[in-house]
Amino acid sequence: MVSNAHSGRSHRRILAEHGLDRAFGVQVYSDEVGIRKPNPRIIELAATALGVTADRCWYVGDTLDRDVVAGRRAEVAAVVVTRSHHTDAPPFGVAAEPDAVFDTPEGLADALEAAGPARSPVRTSIPAAKPARAALLIDHGGVISHSQPDPDAMGEFAAEVARRLTGAGEQVAPAQALELIEKGRERHHLRKQQRHRAHVETGAPLAEVQPVDFWRDLVGAELPERQRAILTAEAFDLMHLLGRAKSRRILRTGVRELLETCRDAGLAVVVVSNTINGRAVRAQCAEHDLDGLIGAYVCSDEAGVRKPDPTIVREALRVAAADPARTWFYGDKPENDAEAARACGITHRVIVRGGSTPDETVDRALTSGLVTTAVPDAGQLAALIAAEHRTDADA
Ligand SMILES: [Mg+2]
């Protein structure tokens, strides 16, 4: 059992009430393990707990953007969907397809029986989707939305951290907690720069920071063992709260128009974001009422690596079954966004001006050919995509 749940405990109770709890080798709930689908690690954890590898498992779900995408990323033997209201109204643009769809779990039982326990992974018999589609891969920070520091939200968050750290004769004030968090973020920033340099120089994978490393080792570096244990235990929840508190997001001009243009032209849309918390990115896009226009999210904390490591962009191309030659990458940092896109052979590498990158840097990247187009806002990119894909349709 692998479930995104607000309360794994209540799911466990329901299964027990139906006498089904003993039928499961392990139950993995997102609220208990701090990993949510479509992060493939949640499926890998379940497989490991069952004593097998993911490629020996079938994964059964009912949502395309979470279950099917998670199953594909974990490289399970087969992804099966049982029909529900989610499957009948899938979000636009998810190219990941299940190997089979069943109306009820009944048909599934027969299929599993037919497959038999000793059969080799069925994945080998499934042809890979042909990467033929055009797609828009879009960055989040600075591109979909600008961030504005939110000191009030950070103050509230620091008070919450202080409350959690206080105990056993150790009193932590909100101001102290805020200082710890800021120091942790500074260390994180320095480490990001070091790792970026190492990636550029040696091609070493550019790992994204994981919650426990951030909270226990970067924020809690100088804290006593008891407080470090609290940070270890609550790291996943704290990372989500930090992701929400650190900034207010302001939607950039033309983004909705751009995504609607992609929908109308049949381009898959995948968000590719360097972030400490993909869950917060999804929530922010939902708050801007964009989630219906976004097919999937590939976030660095879930993918394990950050841009400019091309692995994360390759994953987005795979999720969208996109042809890099017909794909647009839209970002705000040439050295992260355009570099990763170029390494994956993506033709259109578009950078928006007016963000964190000075105009001169954008101009240099245009001259060198790293960036193919610079636009003042997403509306202009919408016009370019509309023109290009109208030509496609006419041809
Ligand atoms: Mg950005």
Residues whose N, C-alpha, C, O or C-beta is under 5 A from the ligand:
A	BS01	MG	D139 H140 G141 G142 D332
